[in-house]
Amino acid sequence: MWLTASAWPVPREAGEGLRPWANSVRVDTDVECYCNTVSTWTSSVDNRWEDLPKWLDVVEPNYWPDLDSMPISNNTGAGIQDGIDDTERQSVMTFWSMASSPLYVGGDLARIDAKAVSILTNPEVIAVDQAGVIPTQVTGGTLQVWKKRLPDGRLAVAVYNLGSETSDITVPWKQLGVSGNRKVRDLVSRQNLGKSNKSWTAKGVPAHGSRLITLS
């Protein structure tokens, strides 16, 4: 049995009291828009980046942050079920996985599109979720950086552009607590990016976009 404590969302002040009794806790409102249309980035997908940091001091293994279902199903045509674009859908998958949140979708699987399948089934991104590690927010604001140490010793690093314009996001090693030359791998494209020394820059991250890498 898996028990998620849910109150759409659970008040933060109840977090510690629920911890002995639940496997996960809903840290945010429903992802659905409830406005006679499908979800959008602002209703209410982007709230997760604001609300999860408030819970990082109380969630832990076996008391996972539950970010609600991922709106990744079908974003076009008569069978539309999620209203976010492919860039935003990838950011959702990356953020949920960095959070070690339960990964589940709500929708008609008979209508799921090929891009949704590719996002949801990337084994390297799923492995970041299944590592079972609570992340650390390195920087907040519009251009965010998150990290977590994976069980095999690699450091997973995610960057997010929550703004409305394409941006480069530079991550200094000093902010991550590492140094020296590091092998960089892009987990979404499943490609090695070579070595970087002292920092790494995610170039041209689109609005509402993300990058997910490991350092080793």
N, C-alpha and C positions, 0 to 999 in steps of 0.2 A: 504494500500500500504506500502511496505517495501522497502526502498532505501538504497542500499549499495554503498558507494563511492569506486570505484575500478580503479586502474591503474596498477595493477600487478607488484609491489605494489604501493600504494599511497606514495609519498615522505613524510617523517616525517615532513618536514617543512610546508607541506600543512595541517597538522592535525588540528590545531586550526581553520583555516579558513573554513574547511568543517564541523566542528562540529554542527553548527546551522541547517544544511541542510540535514544531512544523519542520518539514524538509526544505521548504522554500517560502518566500514571502513576497507578495505583490508590492513592489516599491513604487508603482506608478499607476495612473489611471488606465482605463481600457484604451487600446490602441485605435479602436473604431472612432469614426468621426461623430456619429449620431446626429448628423445634420442633413439627412436625406441624400447623402452621397457616400462615396468611398473615403477611406482614409487619405489624408494628404500629409505632406511633411510637417505642416504647422498644426494639423488636427488629426492626431496629436503625437506624431512620431518623434519630433525633435525634443519633446519634454523629457525624454529619457536621459539625455546628456546633462540636463539640469538636475534631475532628481536622484539618479544613481549615486553621485558623490556624497549625498547626505546619508547614505546607508553603508558606506564602505567601512565604517568603524564598528558595525554590528553584524553584518553578514559574514559568513565563514563556511568552510566545507560542511556539508549536510544542513546548512541553513542558507540556501542559495538565494540570490536576488532574482526574482521572477519579473521579467520585463513585459509580460503578456505575450500573446501570439505574434509571430512575425508576419507583417502584411506583404508576403511574397507568394503570389499565386498566379494572377493573370491581370495585367494592367492595361489591356487594350481590348477593343471590340465589344460585342454584345455580352460576352461573358465576363466582363471586367469585375474584379473583386478587390483589387488594391489600387490605390490611386497615385502611388509614388513611382518615379521613373527608375530605370535600371541602376543608375548611379546611386540613388537613395536606397534601393533594395540591397545593394551590396554593402552600403554603410550599416544598414540594419543587421545584416548577417554578421558583419565584423564586430559591431558593438555588442550584440548578444553573446557572441563567442568569447570576446575578451572578458565579458562579465561572468562567464561560466553560468549564464542563465539557461534554464531549460529551453531547448530548441523545439518549438512546435509552430505549426501554421494553422490558420483557420480559413477554410475555403473548400471549394469543390475540386478535388484532385482530378476529376475528369476533364477539367478546363485549365489545368495548370500549364503554363507555357514553357518553352524550352529554356529560356533564359532563367526562369525561376528554378527549374530543375538543376541547371548548372551551378547556380549560386548555392542552393541548399545542399548539394551533394559533394562539394569540394572537400576532399578528405583532410587536406592540410588545415583548412579553416575549422572544420569540425573538431580536429584534434586539439586546437587551442581551447575550445569550449570544454572538451572532455578531459583536459588536463586537470580540471578541478582546482583551480587557483583563483583567488580573488585578486583583481587587478589593483593597480595604483594609478591615480590620476596625477600625471606629472605637471601638466599645464592645463588651465581651464580657458574660458573665454571663447572666442570665435574659432581660433585655430588650436585645437586640443591635441595633447599627446598623452597616451596611456601606455602602461607597461605591465608585464607580469613574467615571472620566471617559470619556465616550463620544467617538468620533471627531468627531462634529459639534459638540463643545463642551459639550453638556449634561452635567450631573452626575446619574448614577443613584444613588439612595439606597434601600436596603432596610432595613426594620425587622422584627424577629422577636420574638415573645413565646413563649419556651420554657417559660414557667411554666404553672401549672394554673388560673389565674384571668384573666379579662378585664382588660386594662390599657391605659392611655394611654401612648404613648411620644413624648416630646418630643425633637426634634432641633435643638439650637442651631446656627445658622450657623457660630459660632466653631469648633465641633467639626469641621465639614466644610471649614473653610478658605475660606469664602465670606462675602460680606456684602451688604447692601442688599436691595431688593425683588426677589423671584425668582418667576417663573411656575412654578406647581406643576402637574404632570400625573400622574394616577394611571394607570399603564400596564395594570393588570389590568382595571379598569373602562373604560379608554380614555376618560377624561373629564378635562377641565381643571378644576382646583380653585381657580383664581384666583391671586392673588399673596399671598405671605407675606413678612414683614420680620423679620429677626433669628432666626426659628425657625419650625418647623412641627411640629404635633402630630398624630400618628396616633391618633385617638380610638377607644376601644373595640376594641382589637385582641384577638380571642379567644385563648384558650389554644391554643398551637401555631400561631397565625395569623401573618400577615405583611402588609406593605404594600410596594408598589414604586412609586416616583415618580421623575420627573426634575425637575431645577431648571434653568431657563434664564433 
